[in-house]
Structure formats: structure tokens, C-alpha cells
């Protein structure tokens, strides 16, 4: 089954890093790390996502290469896509972004 990516409108979401970037492990027994088609390491970052109604969910976002964010950073998820998957009657949504960048707070000059 091939899934079609669904773009996620992040304009009304507050995204916060709650667990820093870590290489995604494909096989816990062998320690095999997931790579993309070019051989680059795929990282996953756990974030809290708050919508405009105050609902909060924890999600993991996959990204190629280690993003420059740390726990507590407000995050801009550039090119965030959701992929609906189903395996053996179970389903979920996997998220992937082109970039995860920290949103820097600016003070009055």
C-alpha cells in the first residue's frame, strides 16, 4: 500500500521540542540506524503540538540530518507532511519534515 503525503498547515500550531534529536533505530537487536535513499542518517524528534484550541499531542517527526534544536525550543517545522499508514489492522500517522528550525525570540531593540 502506497500512502500519499498530506501537507500539514503549521501556521496555527505551537510546536515545542520535548525530546531532542536521536538517530532512528530500525532494529533494536542489531542497532541498525535508519538512513534515507542517499545514505544520510534519519533522526526523530519528539515534539508537543498545541493547536489553536489548546489541544496538545505528542508526536515524533522524522528528518534527514540532525536538526539544530534542543529540548524546550519552539520549533518551526518546515515542509511538515503526514503519512497515514496501516499494518495488520492498526493504523497511525507518521510525520516527516524538510527542516526543524528553532524559533528565536526577539526582544525590543
C-alpha positions as CSV (number, residue, x, y, z in Angstrom):
1,X,0.0,0.0,0.0
2,X,1.4,3.4,-1.0
3,X,0.5,6.4,1.1
4,X,0.1,9.9,-0.2
5,X,1.7,12.6,1.9
6,X,-0.6,15.2,3.4
7,X,0.8,18.7,3.9
8,X,0.3,20.0,7.5
9,X,-0.6,23.6,8.0
10,X,1.6,24.6,10.9
11,X,0.6,28.3,10.9
12,X,-1.8,27.8,13.8
13,X,0.3,25.3,15.7
14,X,2.7,25.8,18.6
15,X,5.4,23.1,18.3
16,X,7.9,22.6,21.2
17,X,10.8,20.1,21.3
18,X,10.3,17.8,24.3
19,X,12.9,15.1,23.4
20,X,16.0,16.0,21.4
21,X,17.0,14.6,18.1
22,X,18.2,11.0,18.1
23,X,19.0,8.7,15.2
24,X,16.0,6.5,14.4
25,X,16.8,2.8,15.2
26,X,15.3,0.3,12.7
27,X,16.3,-2.8,14.6
28,X,16.9,-2.7,18.4
29,X,18.6,-6.1,18.4
30,X,21.3,-5.1,15.8
31,X,21.3,-1.3,16.5
32,X,20.7,-0.7,12.7
33,X,20.1,3.1,12.1
34,X,17.6,4.2,9.5
35,X,19.1,6.1,6.5
36,X,17.4,7.9,3.6
37,X,17.9,6.9,-0.1
38,X,21.2,8.9,-0.1
39,X,22.6,7.2,2.9
40,X,22.1,10.1,5.4
41,X,21.0,9.3,8.9
42,X,17.3,9.8,9.7
43,X,16.7,11.4,13.1
44,X,13.4,11.6,15.0
45,X,12.4,14.4,17.4
46,X,9.6,14.2,19.9
47,X,7.6,17.4,20.0
48,X,4.4,18.6,21.7
49,X,2.0,20.2,19.2
50,X,-0.6,22.6,20.5
51,X,-3.5,23.7,18.2
52,X,-5.4,26.9,18.3
53,X,-8.0,25.4,20.7
54,X,-5.4,24.4,23.3
55,X,-5.3,20.7,22.5
56,X,-1.9,19.2,22.9
57,X,-0.5,16.0,21.4
58,X,3.0,14.4,21.5
59,X,4.3,13.3,18.1
60,X,7.5,12.2,16.6
61,X,8.8,13.9,13.5
62,X,11.4,12.3,11.2
63,X,14.0,14.4,9.5
64,X,17.2,13.7,7.5
65,X,20.2,15.0,9.3
66,X,20.4,16.3,12.8
67,X,18.4,19.4,13.3
68,X,19.8,22.3,15.3
69,X,17.2,22.2,18.1
70,X,17.3,21.2,21.8
71,X,14.7,20.4,24.4
72,X,12.5,23.4,25.2
73,X,13.0,25.1,21.8
74,X,9.9,26.4,20.0
75,X,10.2,24.8,16.6
76,X,9.3,25.8,13.0
77,X,8.5,22.5,11.1
78,X,9.3,23.4,7.5
79,X,7.5,21.3,4.9
80,X,5.8,19.1,7.5
81,X,4.0,16.1,5.9
82,X,1.8,13.4,7.4
83,X,1.7,9.9,6.1
84,X,-1.3,7.7,7.1
85,X,-0.2,4.0,7.5
86,X,-1.9,0.8,8.2
87,X,-0.4,-2.6,9.1
88,X,-2.4,-5.6,10.3
89,X,-5.5,-3.6,11.2
90,X,-3.5,-1.0,13.1
91,X,-3.1,2.5,11.7
92,X,-1.4,5.8,12.5
93,X,0.2,8.9,11.1
94,X,3.9,9.2,10.5
95,X,5.3,12.7,10.3
96,X,8.3,14.0,8.3
97,X,9.7,17.5,7.8
98,X,12.2,19.1,5.4
99,X,13.7,21.0,8.3
100,X,13.1,21.6,12.1
101,X,14.4,25.0,13.0
102,X,14.4,26.8,16.3
103,X,12.2,29.9,16.5
104,X,14.3,32.6,18.1
105,X,12.5,35.0,20.4
106,X,13.3,38.6,19.6
107,X,13.4,41.4,22.1
108,X,12.6,45.0,21.6
109,X,15.6,46.9,20.2
